[in-house]
């Protein structure tokens, strides 16, 4: 499903500046053409300030549909239109490039991915996930690492895509359950307690790619 005129778009700018990349903006669609979408100048949701965009800026966008479904897509700024107020032209996504996710039913897929974990300055380790989803992950680590439910972890997840691109996704996770294994290792199940929508979108994109691979087998 493509977005419609008057629909609100929520977005973040793909920037190498971490602070800039964390900022969230919203805009409203004023028109839709064959190849592009016209939208209002984005507004910073916290400061209330308008955001100046430039041709070529990459945006991570989502819009909401019935049932609280978030529809994610990425796009770029194509140009501007001077009307009564300035309008922004962004590339129109292909329908198949839009991923639909309902917060209560995030897709989870089995995946062995490298993850760096930090509990304290003294306790930091590298582990492997055993499944990944838009709402959280589970990982396997040495049983001697002192982890328990409700621990808060700083994590950096390595996501390889089919295109060959690799993303590093930072997030904070809360341990939900710790399960000792007969091998002497332990399985740590955690939910995302602090992750930007842009970073969550990267995880969701990986999950959809992995699910498609499983369907082909």
Legacy VTK file of the C-alpha trace (Angstrom):
# vtk DataFile Version 3.0
C-alpha trace
ASCII
DATASET POLYDATA
POINTS 217 float
0.000 0.000 0.000
1.359 3.403 -0.986
0.853 6.478 1.213
-1.980 8.859 0.334
-2.435 12.617 0.046
-2.694 14.286 3.493
-1.042 11.281 5.159
1.573 12.124 7.800
5.109 10.862 7.154
7.490 10.268 10.071
11.148 10.342 9.116
14.807 10.417 10.068
17.705 11.610 7.949
20.449 9.103 7.126
23.390 11.163 8.356
26.931 10.370 9.495
26.276 12.815 12.339
24.872 10.589 15.117
22.921 13.389 16.790
21.371 14.445 13.485
20.497 10.823 12.646
18.585 10.464 15.936
16.282 13.407 15.266
12.744 12.563 14.224
10.640 14.719 11.920
7.141 14.647 10.517
5.616 16.035 7.357
2.367 15.817 5.423
1.890 14.674 1.836
0.386 17.393 -0.370
0.478 15.598 -3.727
1.473 12.307 -5.358
2.714 11.980 -8.938
3.873 8.979 -10.977
7.494 9.119 -9.821
7.570 11.392 -6.810
5.737 12.523 -3.687
5.352 16.187 -2.760
5.449 16.900 0.963
5.635 19.859 3.313
8.935 20.928 4.892
9.535 18.466 7.771
9.033 19.593 11.366
11.202 18.421 14.266
8.743 16.686 16.590
10.560 17.801 19.765
11.788 21.317 18.992
8.990 22.345 16.614
11.575 23.708 14.158
11.425 23.227 10.404
14.196 21.103 8.874
16.048 22.277 5.807
16.666 19.438 3.365
19.010 19.220 0.395
18.815 17.379 -2.926
20.230 13.886 -2.434
19.402 13.602 1.281
18.435 10.035 2.152
15.411 9.577 4.410
14.095 6.635 6.419
10.321 7.049 6.433
7.233 5.377 7.815
3.517 6.097 7.779
0.748 4.559 9.871
-2.253 2.670 8.566
-5.213 0.977 10.253
-4.417 -1.148 13.285
-1.225 0.740 14.098
0.696 -0.848 11.225
3.936 0.983 10.422
4.801 1.065 6.720
8.539 1.619 6.252
10.428 2.760 3.167
13.577 4.664 2.247
13.679 7.557 -0.192
15.762 10.496 -1.390
15.108 14.204 -1.884
14.711 14.954 -5.608
14.099 18.699 -5.519
11.790 21.491 -4.427
8.682 23.302 -5.559
8.001 26.907 -4.676
4.290 27.259 -3.985
2.663 29.463 -1.361
5.173 27.686 0.840
8.177 25.589 -0.191
7.436 21.935 -0.927
9.841 18.977 -0.962
9.858 16.392 -3.756
10.914 12.890 -2.679
11.250 9.701 -4.704
8.080 7.611 -4.706
8.741 4.081 -3.394
7.763 0.937 -5.243
4.898 -0.841 -3.425
7.032 -3.971 -2.953
9.754 -1.893 -1.281
7.418 -0.927 1.584
7.625 -3.210 4.628
4.553 -3.446 6.862
5.080 -4.129 10.540
2.654 -4.183 13.435
4.418 -3.564 16.751
2.636 -6.452 18.446
3.610 -8.981 15.824
7.205 -8.300 14.827
8.645 -10.926 12.526
11.405 -13.043 14.110
13.838 -15.167 12.136
16.657 -17.546 13.125
20.000 -15.871 12.438
23.591 -16.172 13.640
24.843 -12.594 13.734
27.754 -11.065 15.576
26.795 -8.762 18.430
28.925 -6.694 20.815
27.441 -6.392 24.301
28.304 -4.097 27.203
26.837 -4.586 30.695
29.390 -2.481 32.601
32.826 -1.052 31.833
34.267 -4.309 33.216
31.823 -6.706 31.551
31.886 -6.487 27.763
31.817 -9.392 25.319
31.162 -10.537 21.748
28.389 -13.093 21.176
26.261 -14.612 18.432
22.511 -14.219 18.093
20.274 -17.218 17.488
17.209 -15.260 16.452
16.438 -11.659 15.544
13.237 -9.642 15.254
11.900 -6.107 15.124
11.049 -6.242 18.829
14.165 -7.883 20.217
16.738 -10.655 19.893
18.129 -13.675 21.667
21.829 -14.504 21.854
24.114 -17.245 23.109
27.066 -16.474 25.386
29.351 -18.064 27.998
27.490 -19.261 31.087
29.969 -17.528 33.385
28.851 -14.043 32.316
26.667 -12.697 35.164
23.443 -11.723 33.414
19.935 -11.708 34.871
16.424 -10.572 33.979
15.949 -6.781 33.833
19.656 -6.113 33.195
20.117 -3.273 30.710
22.649 -3.895 27.947
24.265 -1.617 25.380
24.528 -3.561 22.119
25.878 -3.203 18.591
24.443 -5.681 16.084
26.117 -6.509 12.766
23.576 -6.863 9.928
24.704 -8.212 6.511
22.264 -7.718 3.634
21.928 -9.640 0.370
23.347 -6.636 -1.499
26.647 -7.039 0.352
26.067 -3.937 2.458
26.712 -4.280 6.185
25.038 -2.148 8.860
25.929 -1.703 12.526
22.797 -1.217 14.613
23.229 0.289 18.096
20.482 -0.215 20.676
19.779 -0.708 24.352
18.168 -3.988 25.371
16.512 -5.252 28.517
17.094 -8.883 29.458
13.755 -10.683 29.640
14.962 -14.207 30.398
18.209 -16.115 30.981
18.164 -19.822 30.119
21.146 -22.017 31.141
22.062 -24.615 28.505
23.558 -28.097 28.969
26.583 -27.006 26.923
27.588 -24.589 29.696
26.471 -21.603 27.665
23.362 -19.526 28.286
20.637 -18.138 26.066
19.824 -14.477 26.710
16.443 -13.226 25.493
16.053 -9.459 25.377
13.677 -6.835 24.074
14.677 -3.521 22.522
14.242 -0.915 25.268
15.778 1.990 23.336
16.186 1.885 19.556
15.446 4.534 16.938
12.866 3.793 14.252
15.603 4.107 11.655
17.705 1.396 13.332
14.653 -0.813 13.916
13.861 -0.505 10.207
17.304 -1.960 9.408
16.564 -4.988 11.600
13.132 -5.423 10.002
14.625 -5.197 6.526
17.128 -7.940 7.407
14.317 -10.142 8.788
12.258 -9.785 5.615
15.264 -10.655 3.452
16.004 -13.720 5.606
12.364 -14.844 5.517
12.376 -14.667 1.704
15.501 -16.849 1.663
13.747 -19.481 3.801
10.751 -19.503 1.454
13.009 -20.292 -1.505
14.498 -23.356 0.193
LINES 1 218
217 0 1 2 3 4 5 6 7 8 9 10 11 12 13 14 15 16 17 18 19 20 21 22 23 24 25 26 27 28 29 30 31 32 33 34 35 36 37 38 39 40 41 42 43 44 45 46 47 48 49 50 51 52 53 54 55 56 57 58 59 60 61 62 63 64 65 66 67 68 69 70 71 72 73 74 75 76 77 78 79 80 81 82 83 84 85 86 87 88 89 90 91 92 93 94 95 96 97 98 99 100 101 102 103 104 105 106 107 108 109 110 111 112 113 114 115 116 117 118 119 120 121 122 123 124 125 126 127 128 129 130 131 132 133 134 135 136 137 138 139 140 141 142 143 144 145 146 147 148 149 150 151 152 153 154 155 156 157 158 159 160 161 162 163 164 165 166 167 168 169 170 171 172 173 174 175 176 177 178 179 180 181 182 183 184 185 186 187 188 189 190 191 192 193 194 195 196 197 198 199 200 201 202 203 204 205 206 207 208 209 210 211 212 213 214 215 216
